[in-house]
Amino acid sequence: METASADGFKDLVTVAPCCGATVSLNDLRYIWPAAFGRFALEAHNPGIGDTTGEQDRKMAECLGTPLRKIWGQV
């Protein structure tokens, strides 16, 4: 977005940082919250509906980086 903005949004074609695919910003479909990333950390546990804030904090602490929870489409 920053690159397209700097050019006045004249060229909307970019390379997605997550997968390296060439895409148009017009064709992206955002389901909020959304994120771009080079990897995903997936938590699967059918016994809970969601992780708690404390669990989220501990995962980020263990990884040494902030995390953003994004719900995937199944």
C-alpha positions in Angstrom: 0.0 0.0 0.0 2.8 2.4 0.9 4.5 1.8 -2.5 1.2 2.3 -4.4 0.4 5.4 -2.3 3.8 7.0 -3.1 3.0 6.6 -6.8 -0.5 8.1 -6.4 -2.0 4.7 -6.8 -1.2 4.7 -10.6 0.1 1.2 -10.5 -1.8 -1.3 -8.3 0.2 -4.4 -9.3 2.5 -5.6 -6.5 4.2 -8.7 -5.2 2.6 -10.2 -2.1 5.1 -10.5 0.7 3.4 -13.7 1.9 3.8 -15.9 -1.1 5.6 -13.9 -3.8 2.6 -13.9 -6.1 2.0 -10.9 -8.4 -1.4 -9.4 -7.6 -3.4 -6.3 -8.1 -4.4 -4.4 -5.0 -7.9 -4.1 -6.6 -8.3 -7.9 -6.6 -7.4 -8.5 -2.9 -10.3 -9.5 -0.7 -9.8 -8.5 2.9 -11.7 -10.2 5.7 -10.9 -8.2 8.9 -8.8 -8.5 10.8 -6.3 -9.4 8.0 -2.6 -9.7 7.8 0.3 -10.5 5.4 2.9 -12.8 6.6 5.6 -15.2 5.5 4.4 -18.0 7.8 1.4 -18.9 9.9 1.3 -20.3 13.4 -1.9 -22.4 13.6 -3.5 -23.6 16.8 -5.9 -26.5 16.6 -7.9 -27.7 19.6 -11.5 -28.7 19.1 -12.0 -28.5 22.9 -11.9 -24.7 23.1 -13.6 -22.0 21.1 -10.8 -19.4 21.4 -7.5 -18.8 23.1 -7.4 -16.5 26.1 -5.5 -13.3 26.2 -3.1 -14.9 28.6 -2.5 -17.8 26.2 -1.9 -15.3 23.4 0.5 -13.4 25.5 2.4 -16.5 26.4 2.7 -17.6 22.8 4.0 -14.2 21.8 6.5 -14.3 24.7 7.7 -17.8 23.8 8.3 -16.7 20.1 9.8 -13.4 21.1 7.6 -11.4 18.7 4.1 -9.8 18.8 1.3 -11.9 17.3 -2.0 -11.0 15.6 -4.8 -13.4 15.8 -6.5 -14.0 12.4 -9.4 -16.4 12.1 -9.1 -18.6 9.1 -11.8 -19.6 6.7 -12.5 -23.3 7.0 
